[in-house]
Amino acid sequence: MLRPNEIRDMAVEEIEQRRLEIEEELFNLKFRRSFQRLENPLKIRTLRRELARIITILREHELGVRRLGASTEAAE
């Protein structure tokens, strides 16, 4: 699980890629949960929280509330 500061240090493309990976993994876990017991059911919760964290950080960047580390370096 990535911490918010670690996410903010990434480029927007990397964050978007991570978001897609998490969404796919969440889908697969939910699908498997419908047929069988999961080895670690708390994984769904942690992935949902990480996804929400990523979406929030992307939205902050979009609104200009807080810039991402990689984008401020590119602007200089």
C-alpha positions as CSV (number, residue, x, y, z in Angstrom):
1,M,0.0,0.0,0.0
2,L,1.3,3.4,-1.0
3,R,1.4,6.3,1.4
4,P,-0.1,9.6,0.1
5,N,3.3,11.3,-0.1
6,E,4.7,8.4,-2.2
7,I,1.7,8.8,-4.6
8,R,2.3,12.5,-4.9
9,D,5.9,11.9,-5.8
10,M,4.8,9.9,-8.8
11,A,3.9,11.2,-12.3
12,V,0.3,11.5,-13.4
13,E,0.7,8.7,-15.9
14,E,2.1,6.4,-13.2
15,I,-0.8,7.2,-10.9
16,E,-3.3,6.5,-13.6
17,Q,-1.6,3.2,-14.4
18,R,-1.7,2.2,-10.7
19,R,-5.4,3.2,-10.5
20,L,-6.2,0.9,-13.4
21,E,-4.3,-1.9,-11.8
22,I,-6.2,-1.5,-8.6
23,E,-9.6,-1.4,-10.3
24,E,-8.8,-4.6,-12.2
25,E,-7.5,-6.4,-9.1
26,L,-10.7,-5.3,-7.1
27,F,-12.9,-6.6,-9.9
28,N,-11.1,-9.9,-9.8
29,L,-11.3,-10.2,-6.0
30,K,-15.0,-9.4,-6.0
31,F,-15.6,-11.9,-8.7
32,R,-13.7,-14.6,-6.9
33,R,-15.5,-13.8,-3.6
34,S,-18.8,-14.5,-5.2
35,F,-17.7,-18.1,-5.9
36,Q,-15.4,-19.0,-3.1
37,R,-13.9,-17.8,0.1
38,L,-11.0,-15.5,-0.3
39,E,-7.7,-16.2,1.4
40,N,-7.5,-12.5,2.6
41,P,-10.9,-10.8,2.5
42,L,-9.4,-7.6,4.0
43,K,-7.5,-7.1,0.7
44,I,-10.7,-5.7,-0.8
45,R,-10.9,-3.1,1.9
46,T,-7.3,-2.0,1.5
47,L,-7.6,-1.8,-2.2
48,R,-10.8,0.3,-2.0
49,R,-9.0,2.7,0.3
50,E,-6.0,3.0,-1.8
51,L,-8.1,3.6,-4.9
52,A,-10.0,6.4,-3.0
53,R,-6.7,7.9,-2.0
54,I,-5.4,7.9,-5.5
55,I,-8.6,9.4,-6.9
56,T,-8.5,12.1,-4.2
57,I,-4.9,13.0,-5.0
58,L,-5.6,13.2,-8.7
59,R,-8.5,15.4,-8.0
60,E,-6.4,17.7,-5.8
61,H,-3.9,18.0,-8.6
62,E,-6.7,18.7,-11.2
63,L,-8.1,21.5,-9.0
64,G,-4.7,22.9,-8.2
65,V,-5.1,22.4,-4.5
66,R,-1.8,20.4,-4.3
67,R,0.6,19.7,-7.2
68,L,2.2,16.3,-7.7
69,G,5.9,16.1,-7.2
70,A,6.8,14.9,-10.7
71,S,4.7,17.7,-12.4
72,T,6.3,20.5,-10.4
73,E,9.8,19.2,-11.3
74,A,8.8,19.2,-15.0
75,A,7.5,22.8,-14.8
76,E,10.8,24.1,-13.4
